[in-house]
Amino acid sequence: MTTYIPSFTLPSAIFANPAASILLPVGLGLGVGYSVSPKSTQKTYLALQQPPYRPPPQVFGPTWTSLYALMGYAAYRAWTTGSTSINPQTVQLTKQGATLFTIQLGLNLIWMPLFFRLKRPIEATVDIVALTGVTGYLTYIWSQVDTVAAWSLAPYLGWLSFATYLSVGAGYLNGWNFADKERESKSSDTGSGFNKDYVNQAPKRE
């Protein structure tokens, strides 16, 4: 059972402030997304063989922004409700949830670089499975503190389950190897005359 670990937990001042609690995960999520490069991410996503029911790449940005905001609100609700409780067990569960929240946020933020930049589908799948498990446990813990906080995590948990399906499906259908989805090809867009295109990407129209 995970307990409260101050060194692995965001400062309490963040959880106690609604703006900071919501904007921190939103800002970090956007920062990671743009650091990986949205165009490169969409290019990789469309190049890979995907399982059925994959959404178009344009869906992910708005969806994740909303989910980051909801998880931040859940953290604020749980902390402000539980940390002021007269019940010591509720206070302990609140702090335990804060540690779990921090851990799941870290796992969340490293998935995109693993999957898209490093092209490591096995590691990315292990990460998202762990993320889903931690988030499920967090939802259970915070359900004992504040039901609104727990329900605010429900859409996030549902989306993580779907994202796990997509990650496993893409890894399996592509032989757990994304490196061979690129090849060197002629291009006038770079000074060297070469860039990376995907083997199953439709040729550009001149």
Secondary structure as the mmCIF struct_conf table of DSSP 4:
data_model
#
loop_
_struct_conf.conf_type_id
_struct_conf.id
_struct_conf.beg_label_comp_id
_struct_conf.beg_label_asym_id
_struct_conf.beg_label_seq_id
_struct_conf.end_label_comp_id
_struct_conf.end_label_asym_id
_struct_conf.end_label_seq_id
HELX_RH_3T_P HELX_RH_3T_P1 PRO A 6 PHE A 8
BEND BEND1 THR A 9 THR A 9
HELX_RH_AL_P HELX_RH_AL_P1 SER A 12 ALA A 16
HELX_RH_AL_P HELX_RH_AL_P2 PRO A 18 VAL A 36
HELX_RH_AL_P HELX_RH_AL_P3 PRO A 38 ALA A 47
BEND BEND2 LEU A 48 LEU A 48
TURN_TY1_P TURN_TY1_P1 PRO A 52 TYR A 53
HELX_LH_PP_P HELX_LH_PP_P1 ARG A 54 PRO A 56
HELX_RH_3T_P HELX_RH_3T_P2 PRO A 57 VAL A 59
HELX_RH_AL_P HELX_RH_AL_P4 PHE A 60 GLY A 82
TURN_TY1_P TURN_TY1_P2 SER A 83 THR A 84
BEND BEND3 ILE A 86 ILE A 86
HELX_RH_AL_P HELX_RH_AL_P5 PRO A 88 MET A 112
HELX_RH_PI_P HELX_RH_PI_P1 PRO A 113 ARG A 117
BEND BEND4 LEU A 118 LEU A 118
HELX_RH_AL_P HELX_RH_AL_P6 PRO A 121 SER A 143
TURN_TY1_P TURN_TY1_P3 GLN A 144 VAL A 145
HELX_RH_AL_P HELX_RH_AL_P7 THR A 147 LEU A 173
TURN_TY1_P TURN_TY1_P4 ASN A 174 TRP A 176
HELX_RH_3T_P HELX_RH_3T_P3 ALA A 179 LYS A 181
STRN STRN1 GLU A 182 LYS A 186
BEND BEND5 SER A 188 THR A 190
TURN_TY1_P TURN_TY1_P5 GLY A 191 SER A 192
BEND BEND6 GLY A 193 GLY A 193
STRN STRN2 PHE A 194 TYR A 198
TURN_TY1_P TURN_TY1_P6 VAL A 199 ASN A 200
BEND BEND7 GLN A 201 GLN A 201
HELX_LH_PP_P HELX_LH_PP_P2 ALA A 202 ARG A 205
#
